[in-house]
Structure formats: structure tokens, C-alpha cells
């Protein structure tokens, strides 16, 4: 029997937290509305916690323990959720990684490096060690494992629509080595050819566009409002304000219009593969 992935949302610490919250709530004879009123949140928030579609927070866990007479049980579970996730992801990315698990669509713009969901192991290792050159082997392996396991999400296009727009710099910047770059870009080309993802390339000649300032990931869900995730050096930011998410989506649409169509983008990716390989073995 194949062991479930640690990213399986039905076996995650967050799922256990949600099940325990529901057990304690029902034991106390409270509805979701009644519990929400006691801790000053919405019943929808309670429902999302119980379904593990929203990550628990420390302060809220402490309040829930108090009203449910749980003797610190939920606060301890919150700590477990945070610890288990931080072994594989940077602290600022933990919540975004959890939202990825249940996304219906993910639209990403990458200005400088290949998005994590598309990275090969050797490319990912080069990226991680460039930022943390003194990272010990155990932590490096944990980060690599987490990054590779996330990619189960794009294995089935009927489960998730993944669409990436890559700046030409992503294809040209040598991460690790020319050999690693050729391998990485061939991997992306294979995913495109197998109709698992949609990828467009924005060439340098396209000039200025709406997302020049940085990366963005837009996520939609069957049971929750859309989110935007933006990242900079050692920091990530989730946006759930509807108006701002809409502005981000509009900017993404503008960038897509400036990018090459998928077929031409695939040709450009393969041309970059040839350029990297030629640099290794010039004729």
C-alpha cells in the first residue's frame, strides 16, 4: 500500500485540529453560530476551521480552549500544525501552501525564477542553497521534500488548472548550472506537451507590463473567496480583500495579453534549452 503524502489534506495536522474543534463544540452543545458568537468570529470561520480549509491561529485557539473548557488542547494542536508545516516550508509560506492544497485554479507570474510547483529537485536545491548556504542537510532535505510533494497538485489537470506566465529572465538566468537549467526547462516543456499545465512566456521585447514589480500567485476555490499571494525576500503576504484580489487578477490578465501564446512559448522554452546545451557543448 502506498503511504499517503504528508500533503494529503485528509491526513494533515490541520484536519485533526478541525475534527477536534468540532468534537469539543458538539460536546459543549454549541452550534457553529453559538461558538462563533462567543469568540467574536463568523460561523463561516468556524466551519472553515472544522473543514481544515483555514489555518488555526494561536490567539483564537487560546480563546476556543477557554470557552470549550479544553484545557489548552487546541492551543497545543495549533503548535503541532505550525511545527509540522514549518519543517517543510518557510514560515511565511506555510499558510499559502495549505491554501494550494484545495485550490481549483492557480495562476502564477514568475519574474525571476521557476515557480516552486514546476521546479526540478536540482533546480530547487540550487535556489534554496543560494538563499541559505549554511542550511544543514536535514533541513535542506525537509525543504526539498516539501517542495517536491507539492507538485502532486499539478499531476491531474482535472483537479487543478495551473497557468504560469514566465518572464524571459526565468529561462535565461543560470541557476545551478547550464545542465540544471536545460533539465529544468525540459521538465516544463514536458508538462506543457502532456497538457498538464498552461505556460506563457513574456519576452524582453514586450517591454513594461502590469506585474514588473514581482511575483504573484492567484488562487480560486470551490468553497471560499479567491486569494492572492505575493512574495519578496524572506517574506510572503496573503491578500483576501476582494477588491485588491480583483485588481491583482486584472493585472495578471494584462500580462497574459502581453505574453506569447502557449505554442510559441513552448518553442521559446525549447530554444532556451538549446542555448543552455550549446553553452555546455559548443559545436
C-alpha positions in Angstrom: 0.0 0.0 0.0 1.3 3.5 -0.9 1.7 5.7 2.1 -0.3 9.0 1.9 1.6 12.1 1.2 2.1 14.4 4.1 0.4 17.0 1.9 -2.8 14.9 1.8 -5.3 17.3 3.4 -7.4 14.3 4.8 -4.4 13.3 6.9 -2.9 16.6 7.9 -2.5 18.1 11.4 -4.9 20.8 10.4 -7.5 18.2 9.6 -7.1 16.7 13.0 -7.4 20.2 14.6 -10.6 20.7 12.8 -12.0 17.4 13.8 -11.1 18.1 17.5 -12.7 21.5 17.3 -15.9 20.0 16.0 -15.8 17.3 18.7 -15.3 19.8 21.5 -18.0 22.1 20.1 -20.6 19.3 19.9 -19.6 18.1 23.4 -20.4 21.6 24.7 -23.7 21.5 22.9 -22.9 24.6 20.8 -23.8 25.3 17.2 -21.2 26.9 14.9 -23.1 30.2 15.2 -23.2 30.0 19.0 -19.4 29.2 19.2 -18.7 32.0 16.8 -20.6 34.5 18.9 -18.6 33.5 22.0 -15.2 34.2 20.4 -16.4 37.1 18.1 -15.8 35.5 14.7 -18.2 34.4 12.0 -19.8 31.0 11.8 -18.2 30.6 8.4 -14.8 30.9 10.0 -15.7 28.2 12.5 -16.8 26.0 9.6 -13.6 26.6 7.7 -11.5 25.7 10.8 -13.5 22.4 11.2 -13.1 21.6 7.5 -9.3 22.5 7.6 -9.8 25.0 4.9 -8.4 27.7 7.1 -5.3 27.6 9.3 -5.9 28.0 13.0 -4.3 31.0 14.8 -2.7 30.9 18.3 -4.8 33.6 19.9 -8.0 32.2 18.6 -7.0 28.7 19.7 -6.5 30.0 23.2 -10.0 31.7 23.2 -11.6 28.5 21.9 -9.9 26.4 24.6 -11.3 28.8 27.2 -14.9 28.8 26.0 -14.9 25.0 25.4 -13.1 24.2 28.7 -10.4 22.3 26.6 -7.5 22.9 29.0 -5.1 24.1 26.3 -5.8 21.2 23.9 -6.5 23.3 20.8 -3.5 25.6 21.5 -1.2 22.6 21.6 -2.7 21.3 18.4 -2.1 24.7 16.8 1.5 24.4 17.8 1.7 20.9 16.2 0.2 22.3 12.9 2.7 25.1 12.8 5.6 22.8 13.6 4.7 20.1 11.1 4.3 22.6 8.3 7.4 24.6 9.1 9.6 21.5 8.7 9.0 21.6 5.0 8.2 25.3 4.3 9.5 28.7 5.3 7.3 30.2 8.0 5.9 32.9 5.7 4.8 30.3 3.1 3.1 27.8 5.4 -0.4 29.3 5.0 -0.1 29.7 1.3 1.0 26.1 0.9 -2.1 25.0 2.8 -4.4 27.0 0.5 -2.7 25.4 -2.5 -3.9 22.0 -1.4 -7.6 22.9 -2.0 -7.2 25.4 -4.9 -9.3 24.9 -8.0 -7.1 27.2 -10.1 -3.6 28.6 -9.5 -2.4 31.4 -11.8 1.2 32.5 -11.3 3.5 35.1 -12.7 7.2 34.5 -12.2 9.7 37.3 -13.0 13.0 35.7 -12.0 12.9 32.0 -11.0 10.8 29.0 -11.9 7.7 28.7 -9.7 8.1 26.1 -6.9 5.3 23.8 -8.4 7.4 23.4 -11.6 10.9 23.1 -10.1 13.1 20.0 -10.6 14.8 18.8 -7.5 18.3 20.0 -8.6 16.9 23.4 -9.5 15.1 23.7 -6.2 18.3 22.7 -4.3 20.2 25.4 -6.1 17.6 28.1 -5.2 17.4 27.0 -1.5 21.1 26.9 -1.0 21.6 30.2 -2.8 19.4 31.8 -0.1 20.6 29.7 2.8 24.2 28.4 2.0 24.7 27.1 5.6 21.5 25.1 5.8 22.1 21.7 7.3 21.4 18.5 5.4 18.3 17.6 7.4 16.6 20.9 6.9 17.6 21.0 3.3 16.1 17.6 2.7 12.9 18.7 4.5 12.6 21.7 2.3 13.2 19.7 -0.9 10.8 17.0 0.1 8.1 19.6 0.8 8.7 21.3 -2.5 8.6 18.1 -4.5 5.5 16.8 -2.7 3.6 20.0 -3.5 3.9 19.0 -7.2 1.3 16.3 -6.8 -1.2 19.1 -7.3 -0.4 19.5 -11.0 -0.3 15.8 -11.8 -4.0 15.8 -12.6 -5.3 18.8 -14.7 -8.9 17.7 -13.8 -8.2 18.5 -10.2 -6.4 21.8 -10.7 -5.9 24.3 -13.5 -2.4 25.6 -13.3 -1.4 28.5 -15.5 2.0 30.2 -15.3 3.4 33.3 -17.1 7.2 33.3 -17.0 9.4 36.3 -17.7 12.1 35.5 -20.3 14.6 36.1 -17.4 13.4 32.8 -15.9 14.6 31.0 -19.0 17.9 32.7 -19.3 19.2 33.0 -15.7 21.6 30.2 -15.0 20.5 28.6 -11.7 22.9 25.9 -10.5 24.4 25.2 -13.9 23.6 25.1 -17.6 22.9 21.4 -17.3 20.4 22.0 -14.5 18.8 24.8 -16.5 18.4 22.5 -19.6 16.9 19.8 -17.4 14.5 22.2 -15.7 13.2 23.8 -18.9 12.8 20.3 -20.5 10.7 19.4 -17.5 8.4 22.4 -18.0 8.2 21.6 -21.7 7.2 18.0 -20.9 4.4 19.2 -18.6 3.1 21.5 -21.4 3.3 18.8 -24.0 1.4 16.4 -21.7 -1.3 19.0 -21.3 -0.9 19.2 -17.5 -0.3 22.9 -17.3 -0.6 26.1 -19.4 2.6 28.3 -19.7 3.2 31.5 -21.5 6.5 33.4 -21.8 6.8 37.2 -21.7 9.8 38.1 -23.9 12.0 41.1 -23.1 10.8 42.8 -26.2 7.3 43.0 -24.6 8.6 45.9 -22.6 6.9 47.2 -19.5 3.8 45.4 -18.1 1.5 45.3 -15.1 3.5 42.9 -12.9 7.1 44.1 -13.4 7.5 44.6 -9.7 7.3 41.0 -8.5 5.8 37.5 -8.4 2.1 36.8 -7.7 0.0 33.7 -7.3 -3.8 33.9 -7.6 -5.9 31.0 -6.2 -9.6 30.3 -6.5 -11.6 27.7 -4.6 -14.9 25.9 -4.7 -15.8 26.8 -1.2 -14.0 30.1 -0.4 -13.3 33.5 -1.9 -10.2 33.9 -4.1 -6.8 34.8 -2.7 -3.6 36.4 -3.9 -0.1 35.6 -2.6 2.9 37.8 -3.1 6.4 37.1 -2.1 9.7 39.1 -1.6 13.0 38.3 0.1 12.2 36.3 3.3 8.6 37.5 3.3 5.2 36.4 1.9 1.8 38.1 2.0 -1.6 36.6 1.5 -4.4 39.0 0.3 -8.0 38.2 0.8 -9.6 41.6 0.3 -12.0 41.1 -2.6 -11.3 44.5 -4.3 -7.5 44.1 -4.1 -7.6 40.5 -5.4 -9.7 41.7 -8.3 -7.0 44.3 -9.1 -4.3 41.6 -9.0 -6.4 39.4 -11.3 -6.8 42.3 -13.8 -3.0 42.9 -13.7 -2.4 39.2 -14.4 -4.8 39.3 -17.4 -3.0 42.3 -18.8 0.3 40.3 -18.5 -1.2 37.3 -20.3 -2.1 39.5 -23.2 1.5 40.7 -23.5 2.9 37.1 -23.4 3.4 34.7 -26.3 0.7 32.2 -27.0 1.4 28.7 -25.5 2.7 27.1 -28.7 5.1 30.0 -29.3 6.0 29.9 -25.6 6.9 26.2 -25.9 9.1 27.0 -28.9 10.8 29.7 -26.9 11.4 27.4 -23.9 13.0 24.8 -26.2 15.1 27.4 -27.8 16.4 28.3 -24.4 17.1 24.6 -23.7 19.2 24.5 -26.9 21.1 27.7 -25.9 22.0 26.2 -22.5 23.1 22.9 -24.0 25.1 24.6 -26.7 26.9 26.5 -23.9 27.8 23.2 -22.4 29.0 21.6 -25.6 29.7 24.3 -28.2 29.9 22.9 -31.7 
